[in-house]
Amino acid sequence: MATSSHPILLLLLLLFVLAAAVVSPAAATDHIVGANRGWNPGINYTLWANNHTFYVGDLISFRYQKNQYNVFKVNRTGYDNCTTEGATGNWSSGKDFILLDKAKRYYFICGNGQCFNGMKVSVLVHPLPPPPSASVAAGNSSSASADRWVLGNGSLGSRVLVALVGSVWIGIGSGWFF
């Protein structure tokens, strides 16, 4: 049996699905600094950064003990000298997600003195590659840039598909559609 509240619930569900699609960009990657070792002293973050390719829209995330470390976004001088003077960002939650929104070099340091023990990282963010033309995509479907644009690492397409299938499944099961 359908009641008058079902259209409102359906509209809210639709808005939620659309918001999830807008908030989670298809091509974004979350780069966890230090991988499973996290943001800690004694790790070669230059080596870590050199093994990653960063694009505009990606996230860089720092995982660490909340009251022990922190993260500052600094300029080249702050990075080289391990100083927070003139910092343009400061995080201390222990799970910090930072959007890399411009194609440029970013510099991050730990501001409690651990920068001198190696807790600093510099990453070069590249502009997104242009979307492939239809002929390029058909001729070279294994290209990384084509996969990034077409599949978006699976994040957006799979989220929307799961949300839509789930909403239809729930809707049918509760009598919204029949």
Secondary structure as the mmCIF struct_conf table of DSSP 4:
data_model
#
loop_
_struct_conf.conf_type_id
_struct_conf.id
_struct_conf.beg_label_comp_id
_struct_conf.beg_label_asym_id
_struct_conf.beg_label_seq_id
_struct_conf.end_label_comp_id
_struct_conf.end_label_asym_id
_struct_conf.end_label_seq_id
TURN_TY1_P TURN_TY1_P1 SER A 4 SER A 4
HELX_RH_AL_P HELX_RH_AL_P1 SER A 5 VAL A 23
BEND BEND1 SER A 24 SER A 24
TURN_TY1_P TURN_TY1_P2 ALA A 26 ALA A 27
STRN STRN1 ASP A 30 ILE A 32
TURN_TY1_P TURN_TY1_P3 VAL A 33 GLY A 34
HELX_RH_3T_P HELX_RH_3T_P1 ALA A 35 ARG A 37
BEND BEND2 TRP A 39 TRP A 39
TURN_TY1_P TURN_TY1_P4 PRO A 41 GLY A 42
HELX_RH_AL_P HELX_RH_AL_P2 TYR A 45 ASN A 50
TURN_TY1_P TURN_TY1_P5 ASN A 51 ASN A 51
STRN STRN2 PHE A 54 TYR A 55
TURN_TY1_P TURN_TY1_P6 VAL A 56 GLY A 57
STRN STRN3 LEU A 59 ARG A 63
TURN_TY1_P TURN_TY1_P7 LYS A 66 GLN A 68
STRN STRN4 VAL A 71 VAL A 74
HELX_RH_AL_P HELX_RH_AL_P3 ARG A 76 ASN A 81
TURN_TY1_P TURN_TY1_P8 CYS A 82 CYS A 82
TURN_TY1_P TURN_TY1_P9 GLU A 85 GLY A 86
BEND BEND3 THR A 88 THR A 88
STRN STRN5 GLY A 89 TRP A 91
BEND BEND4 SER A 93 GLY A 94
STRN STRN6 LYS A 95 LEU A 99
BEND BEND5 LYS A 102 LYS A 104
STRN STRN7 ARG A 105 ILE A 109
TURN_TY1_P TURN_TY1_P10 GLY A 111 GLY A 113
HELX_RH_3T_P HELX_RH_3T_P2 GLN A 114 ASN A 117
TURN_TY1_P TURN_TY1_P11 GLY A 118 GLY A 118
STRN STRN8 LYS A 120 HIS A 126
HELX_LH_PP_P HELX_LH_PP_P1 PRO A 127 SER A 133
HELX_RH_AL_P HELX_RH_AL_P4 ALA A 134 GLY A 139
TURN_TY1_P TURN_TY1_P12 SER A 141 SER A 142
HELX_RH_AL_P HELX_RH_AL_P5 ALA A 144 VAL A 150
TURN_TY1_P TURN_TY1_P13 LEU A 151 LEU A 151
HELX_RH_3T_P HELX_RH_3T_P3 GLY A 152 GLY A 154
HELX_RH_AL_P HELX_RH_AL_P6 SER A 155 GLY A 173
TURN_TY1_P TURN_TY1_P14 SER A 174 GLY A 175
BEND BEND6 TRP A 176 TRP A 176
#
